[in-house]
Amino acid sequence: MYQVDVWLHVLMASVWVGGLLYTGMIVVPFTAGFAPEERRQIMRGLARRFRWIGWGALTLAVLTGIAGLALRLSTVRMGQLLNGEAFDPDKMNASVVAWLPWKLFLVASMVLLMLLHDVLSLRAAQSLQVSCGSDPRSRIGTIAASMATLVALAVLYVSVRLAHG
């Protein structure tokens, strides 16, 4: 059961991070040569399609991550996370104590940055339907998405350290 959970966790993380990297490294540079309105339409269409896939994958990654903590050899129970025992070197495996807080912090940061991106991008898209100007919220949203992508890469590194010490 643990191996299936880890496989699904890695698969969902791959979908999430792969989508972020593909968007930042392929889609955004590709659309740079288009007229602004055409670029917005392409980006909006791709974002609508990926939003459910990406957030679904991230949700499953979080759920399988929690399950993985409960299923691994040095199990971590939800109560131990909440009362702080999971971070006590006398009660937990050293790699869990060293890397789990970082992973939790980075995942939370990544989620918040992507929520900021989605909220600002949706608001910018709605305001652009009313007026034909550039909305500064979309620029902040783009920066948030870029930062979330970098944080996602850090999550991958910390995950490897958590699993393999």
LUMFIVO-87827 format. One record per residue (C-alpha): residue in three letters; x, y, z. Coordinates in Angstrom, 2 decimals. Layout:
<recs>
<rec><rest>ALA</rest><px>X</px><py>Y</py><pz>Z</pz></rec>
...
</recs>
This chain:
<recs>
<rec><rest>MET</rest><px>0.00</px><py>0.00</py><pz>0.00</pz></rec>
<rec><rest>TYR</rest><px>2.84</px><py>2.38</py><pz>0.86</pz></rec>
<rec><rest>GLN</rest><px>4.47</px><py>1.92</py><pz>-2.58</pz></rec>
<rec><rest>VAL</rest><px>1.18</px><py>2.69</py><pz>-4.37</pz></rec>
<rec><rest>ASP</rest><px>0.76</px><py>5.80</py><pz>-2.24</pz></rec>
<rec><rest>VAL</rest><px>4.31</px><py>6.98</py><pz>-3.01</pz></rec>
<rec><rest>TRP</rest><px>3.83</px><py>6.26</py><pz>-6.72</pz></rec>
<rec><rest>LEU</rest><px>0.60</px><py>8.27</py><pz>-6.82</pz></rec>
<rec><rest>HIS</rest><px>2.22</px><py>11.06</py><pz>-4.79</pz></rec>
<rec><rest>VAL</rest><px>5.16</px><py>11.31</py><pz>-7.21</pz></rec>
<rec><rest>LEU</rest><px>2.84</px><py>11.10</py><pz>-10.23</pz></rec>
<rec><rest>MET</rest><px>0.63</px><py>13.92</py><pz>-8.99</pz></rec>
<rec><rest>ALA</rest><px>3.65</px><py>16.06</py><pz>-8.06</pz></rec>
<rec><rest>SER</rest><px>4.99</px><py>15.45</py><pz>-11.58</pz></rec>
<rec><rest>VAL</rest><px>1.72</px><py>16.60</py><pz>-13.14</pz></rec>
<rec><rest>TRP</rest><px>1.69</px><py>19.75</py><pz>-10.97</pz></rec>
<rec><rest>VAL</rest><px>5.34</px><py>20.72</py><pz>-11.36</pz></rec>
<rec><rest>GLY</rest><px>5.43</px><py>19.63</py><pz>-15.00</pz></rec>
<rec><rest>GLY</rest><px>2.47</px><py>21.86</py><pz>-15.76</pz></rec>
<rec><rest>LEU</rest><px>4.09</px><py>24.83</py><pz>-14.05</pz></rec>
<rec><rest>LEU</rest><px>7.38</px><py>24.30</py><pz>-15.90</pz></rec>
<rec><rest>TYR</rest><px>5.67</px><py>23.73</py><pz>-19.25</pz></rec>
<rec><rest>THR</rest><px>3.67</px><py>26.92</py><pz>-18.85</pz></rec>
<rec><rest>GLY</rest><px>6.67</px><py>29.01</py><pz>-17.81</pz></rec>
<rec><rest>MET</rest><px>9.20</px><py>27.57</py><pz>-20.24</pz></rec>
<rec><rest>ILE</rest><px>7.07</px><py>26.78</py><pz>-23.31</pz></rec>
<rec><rest>VAL</rest><px>3.68</px><py>28.50</py><pz>-23.32</pz></rec>
<rec><rest>VAL</rest><px>4.67</px><py>31.96</py><pz>-22.07</pz></rec>
<rec><rest>PRO</rest><px>7.66</px><py>32.36</py><pz>-24.44</pz></rec>
<rec><rest>PHE</rest><px>5.63</px><py>30.92</py><pz>-27.34</pz></rec>
<rec><rest>THR</rest><px>2.79</px><py>33.41</py><pz>-26.90</pz></rec>
<rec><rest>ALA</rest><px>5.15</px><py>36.39</py><pz>-26.53</pz></rec>
<rec><rest>GLY</rest><px>5.11</px><py>36.92</py><pz>-30.30</pz></rec>
<rec><rest>PHE</rest><px>1.32</px><py>37.17</py><pz>-30.54</pz></rec>
<rec><rest>ALA</rest><px>-0.79</px><py>40.31</py><pz>-30.40</pz></rec>
<rec><rest>PRO</rest><px>-1.90</px><py>41.11</py><pz>-26.82</pz></rec>
<rec><rest>GLU</rest><px>-5.53</px><py>40.06</py><pz>-27.29</pz></rec>
<rec><rest>GLU</rest><px>-4.59</px><py>36.82</py><pz>-29.04</pz></rec>
<rec><rest>ARG</rest><px>-1.99</px><py>36.10</py><pz>-26.35</pz></rec>
<rec><rest>ARG</rest><px>-4.61</px><py>36.65</py><pz>-23.63</pz></rec>
<rec><rest>GLN</rest><px>-7.03</px><py>34.28</py><pz>-25.36</pz></rec>
<rec><rest>ILE</rest><px>-4.40</px><py>31.55</py><pz>-25.68</pz></rec>
<rec><rest>MET</rest><px>-3.24</px><py>31.93</py><pz>-22.09</pz></rec>
<rec><rest>ARG</rest><px>-6.81</px><py>32.09</py><pz>-20.76</pz></rec>
<rec><rest>GLY</rest><px>-7.83</px><py>28.97</py><pz>-22.69</pz></rec>
<rec><rest>LEU</rest><px>-4.81</px><py>26.97</py><pz>-21.53</pz></rec>
<rec><rest>ALA</rest><px>-5.24</px><py>28.18</py><pz>-17.95</pz></rec>
<rec><rest>ARG</rest><px>-8.88</px><py>27.09</py><pz>-17.87</pz></rec>
<rec><rest>ARG</rest><px>-7.91</px><py>23.66</py><pz>-19.12</pz></rec>
<rec><rest>PHE</rest><px>-4.96</px><py>23.20</py><pz>-16.74</pz></rec>
<rec><rest>ARG</rest><px>-6.56</px><py>24.75</py><pz>-13.65</pz></rec>
<rec><rest>TRP</rest><px>-8.66</px><py>21.68</py><pz>-12.81</pz></rec>
<rec><rest>ILE</rest><px>-5.94</px><py>19.23</py><pz>-13.74</pz></rec>
<rec><rest>GLY</rest><px>-3.28</px><py>21.11</py><pz>-11.79</pz></rec>
<rec><rest>TRP</rest><px>-5.30</px><py>21.80</py><pz>-8.65</pz></rec>
<rec><rest>GLY</rest><px>-6.66</px><py>18.24</py><pz>-8.73</pz></rec>
<rec><rest>ALA</rest><px>-3.13</px><py>16.86</py><pz>-8.96</pz></rec>
<rec><rest>LEU</rest><px>-1.94</px><py>19.11</py><pz>-6.14</pz></rec>
<rec><rest>THR</rest><px>-4.87</px><py>18.09</py><pz>-3.94</pz></rec>
<rec><rest>LEU</rest><px>-4.13</px><py>14.40</py><pz>-4.53</pz></rec>
<rec><rest>ALA</rest><px>-0.42</px><py>15.03</py><pz>-3.89</pz></rec>
<rec><rest>VAL</rest><px>-1.24</px><py>16.61</py><pz>-0.53</pz></rec>
<rec><rest>LEU</rest><px>-3.62</px><py>13.79</py><pz>0.42</pz></rec>
<rec><rest>THR</rest><px>-1.17</px><py>11.06</py><pz>-0.62</pz></rec>
<rec><rest>GLY</rest><px>1.58</px><py>12.92</py><pz>1.22</pz></rec>
<rec><rest>ILE</rest><px>-0.43</px><py>12.82</py><pz>4.41</pz></rec>
<rec><rest>ALA</rest><px>-1.22</px><py>9.15</py><pz>3.82</pz></rec>
<rec><rest>GLY</rest><px>2.45</px><py>8.47</py><pz>3.14</pz></rec>
<rec><rest>LEU</rest><px>3.41</px><py>9.91</py><pz>6.51</pz></rec>
<rec><rest>ALA</rest><px>0.99</px><py>7.52</py><pz>8.18</pz></rec>
<rec><rest>LEU</rest><px>2.11</px><py>4.50</py><pz>6.12</pz></rec>
<rec><rest>ARG</rest><px>5.90</px><py>4.88</py><pz>6.17</pz></rec>
<rec><rest>LEU</rest><px>8.17</px><py>2.82</py><pz>8.41</pz></rec>
<rec><rest>SER</rest><px>8.61</px><py>5.61</py><pz>10.93</pz></rec>
<rec><rest>THR</rest><px>4.96</px><py>6.58</py><pz>10.91</pz></rec>
<rec><rest>VAL</rest><px>3.84</px><py>10.08</py><pz>11.70</pz></rec>
<rec><rest>ARG</rest><px>0.32</px><py>10.50</py><pz>12.98</pz></rec>
<rec><rest>MET</rest><px>-1.76</px><py>13.60</py><pz>12.46</pz></rec>
<rec><rest>GLY</rest><px>-1.82</px><py>14.23</py><pz>16.22</pz></rec>
<rec><rest>GLN</rest><px>1.99</px><py>14.26</py><pz>16.23</pz></rec>
<rec><rest>LEU</rest><px>1.99</px><py>16.94</py><pz>13.55</pz></rec>
<rec><rest>LEU</rest><px>-0.48</px><py>19.04</py><pz>15.48</pz></rec>
<rec><rest>ASN</rest><px>1.16</px><py>18.70</py><pz>18.90</pz></rec>
<rec><rest>GLY</rest><px>4.72</px><py>19.07</py><pz>17.57</pz></rec>
<rec><rest>GLU</rest><px>6.00</px><py>15.57</py><pz>18.35</pz></rec>
<rec><rest>ALA</rest><px>6.76</px><py>15.05</py><pz>14.64</pz></rec>
<rec><rest>PHE</rest><px>9.49</px><py>17.66</py><pz>15.01</pz></rec>
<rec><rest>ASP</rest><px>11.03</px><py>16.22</py><pz>18.19</pz></rec>
<rec><rest>PRO</rest><px>14.35</px><py>14.45</py><pz>17.46</pz></rec>
<rec><rest>ASP</rest><px>13.87</px><py>12.17</py><pz>20.47</pz></rec>
<rec><rest>LYS</rest><px>10.58</px><py>10.83</py><pz>19.11</pz></rec>
<rec><rest>MET</rest><px>11.08</px><py>10.81</py><pz>15.32</pz></rec>
<rec><rest>ASN</rest><px>13.48</px><py>9.76</py><pz>12.61</pz></rec>
<rec><rest>ALA</rest><px>16.21</px><py>12.39</py><pz>12.07</pz></rec>
<rec><rest>SER</rest><px>15.34</px><py>13.02</py><pz>8.41</pz></rec>
<rec><rest>VAL</rest><px>11.67</px><py>13.58</py><pz>9.30</pz></rec>
<rec><rest>VAL</rest><px>12.62</px><py>16.08</py><pz>11.99</pz></rec>
<rec><rest>ALA</rest><px>15.07</px><py>17.88</py><pz>9.67</pz></rec>
<rec><rest>TRP</rest><px>13.06</px><py>18.00</py><pz>6.44</pz></rec>
<rec><rest>LEU</rest><px>9.33</px><py>17.65</py><pz>7.19</pz></rec>
<rec><rest>PRO</rest><px>8.94</px><py>21.21</py><pz>8.56</pz></rec>
<rec><rest>TRP</rest><px>10.61</px><py>22.56</py><pz>5.42</pz></rec>
<rec><rest>LYS</rest><px>8.37</px><py>20.53</py><pz>3.14</pz></rec>
<rec><rest>LEU</rest><px>5.22</px><py>21.62</py><pz>4.96</pz></rec>
<rec><rest>PHE</rest><px>6.31</px><py>25.26</py><pz>4.88</pz></rec>
<rec><rest>LEU</rest><px>7.25</px><py>25.16</py><pz>1.19</pz></rec>
<rec><rest>VAL</rest><px>4.06</px><py>23.37</py><pz>0.13</pz></rec>
<rec><rest>ALA</rest><px>1.95</px><py>25.90</py><pz>2.05</pz></rec>
<rec><rest>SER</rest><px>3.91</px><py>28.77</py><pz>0.47</pz></rec>
<rec><rest>MET</rest><px>3.50</px><py>27.29</py><pz>-3.00</pz></rec>
<rec><rest>VAL</rest><px>-0.25</px><py>26.84</py><pz>-2.55</pz></rec>
<rec><rest>LEU</rest><px>-0.66</px><py>30.41</py><pz>-1.28</pz></rec>
<rec><rest>LEU</rest><px>1.36</px><py>31.82</py><pz>-4.18</pz></rec>
<rec><rest>MET</rest><px>-0.70</px><py>29.88</py><pz>-6.73</pz></rec>
<rec><rest>LEU</rest><px>-3.95</px><py>30.94</py><pz>-5.06</pz></rec>
<rec><rest>LEU</rest><px>-2.76</px><py>34.55</py><pz>-5.28</pz></rec>
<rec><rest>HIS</rest><px>-1.91</px><py>34.00</py><pz>-8.96</pz></rec>
<rec><rest>ASP</rest><px>-5.30</px><py>32.48</py><pz>-9.73</pz></rec>
<rec><rest>VAL</rest><px>-7.30</px><py>35.13</py><pz>-7.88</pz></rec>
<rec><rest>LEU</rest><px>-5.37</px><py>38.03</py><pz>-9.41</pz></rec>
<rec><rest>SER</rest><px>-5.38</px><py>36.50</py><pz>-12.89</pz></rec>
<rec><rest>LEU</rest><px>-9.13</px><py>35.91</py><pz>-12.78</pz></rec>
<rec><rest>ARG</rest><px>-9.76</px><py>39.46</py><pz>-11.58</pz></rec>
<rec><rest>ALA</rest><px>-7.45</px><py>40.87</py><pz>-14.24</pz></rec>
<rec><rest>ALA</rest><px>-9.19</px><py>38.82</py><pz>-16.93</pz></rec>
<rec><rest>GLN</rest><px>-12.59</px><py>40.07</py><pz>-15.77</pz></rec>
<rec><rest>SER</rest><px>-11.47</px><py>43.72</py><pz>-15.71</pz></rec>
<rec><rest>LEU</rest><px>-9.94</px><py>43.40</py><pz>-19.18</pz></rec>
<rec><rest>GLN</rest><px>-13.31</px><py>42.31</py><pz>-20.53</pz></rec>
<rec><rest>VAL</rest><px>-14.67</px><py>45.67</py><pz>-19.40</pz></rec>
<rec><rest>SER</rest><px>-11.74</px><py>47.92</py><pz>-20.37</pz></rec>
<rec><rest>CYS</rest><px>-8.96</px><py>47.42</py><pz>-22.89</pz></rec>
<rec><rest>GLY</rest><px>-6.00</px><py>48.27</py><pz>-20.68</pz></rec>
<rec><rest>SER</rest><px>-3.28</px><py>46.35</py><pz>-18.95</pz></rec>
<rec><rest>ASP</rest><px>-4.14</px><py>45.35</py><pz>-15.39</pz></rec>
<rec><rest>PRO</rest><px>-1.27</px><py>45.50</py><pz>-12.85</pz></rec>
<rec><rest>ARG</rest><px>-2.86</px><py>42.61</py><pz>-10.95</pz></rec>
<rec><rest>SER</rest><px>-1.94</px><py>40.29</py><pz>-13.82</pz></rec>
<rec><rest>ARG</rest><px>1.74</px><py>41.30</py><pz>-13.43</pz></rec>
<rec><rest>ILE</rest><px>1.66</px><py>40.49</py><pz>-9.70</pz></rec>
<rec><rest>GLY</rest><px>-0.09</px><py>37.21</py><pz>-10.50</pz></rec>
<rec><rest>THR</rest><px>2.63</px><py>36.35</py><pz>-13.01</pz></rec>
<rec><rest>ILE</rest><px>5.33</px><py>37.03</py><pz>-10.42</pz></rec>
<rec><rest>ALA</rest><px>3.45</px><py>34.87</py><pz>-7.88</pz></rec>
<rec><rest>ALA</rest><px>3.24</px><py>32.00</py><pz>-10.40</pz></rec>
<rec><rest>SER</rest><px>6.96</px><py>32.30</py><pz>-11.16</pz></rec>
<rec><rest>MET</rest><px>7.80</px><py>32.24</py><pz>-7.47</pz></rec>
<rec><rest>ALA</rest><px>5.47</px><py>29.26</py><pz>-6.93</pz></rec>
<rec><rest>THR</rest><px>7.30</px><py>27.38</py><pz>-9.69</pz></rec>
<rec><rest>LEU</rest><px>10.64</px><py>27.98</py><pz>-7.98</pz></rec>
<rec><rest>VAL</rest><px>9.16</px><py>26.93</py><pz>-4.65</pz></rec>
<rec><rest>ALA</rest><px>7.77</px><py>23.78</py><pz>-6.31</pz></rec>
<rec><rest>LEU</rest><px>11.30</px><py>22.86</py><pz>-7.39</pz></rec>
<rec><rest>ALA</rest><px>12.46</px><py>23.39</py><pz>-3.81</pz></rec>
<rec><rest>VAL</rest><px>9.63</px><py>21.10</py><pz>-2.64</pz></rec>
<rec><rest>LEU</rest><px>10.97</px><py>18.37</py><pz>-4.93</pz></rec>
<rec><rest>TYR</rest><px>14.46</px><py>18.72</py><pz>-3.48</pz></rec>
<rec><rest>VAL</rest><px>13.21</px><py>18.70</py><pz>0.12</pz></rec>
<rec><rest>SER</rest><px>11.02</px><py>15.68</py><pz>-0.68</pz></rec>
<rec><rest>VAL</rest><px>14.04</px><py>13.70</py><pz>-1.82</pz></rec>
<rec><rest>ARG</rest><px>15.91</px><py>14.71</py><pz>1.34</pz></rec>
<rec><rest>LEU</rest><px>12.92</px><py>13.74</py><pz>3.47</pz></rec>
<rec><rest>ALA</rest><px>12.69</px><py>10.32</py><pz>1.83</pz></rec>
<rec><rest>HIS</rest><px>16.40</px><py>9.55</py><pz>1.68</pz></rec>
<rec><rest>GLY</rest><px>18.00</px><py>11.56</py><pz>4.46</pz></rec>
</recs>
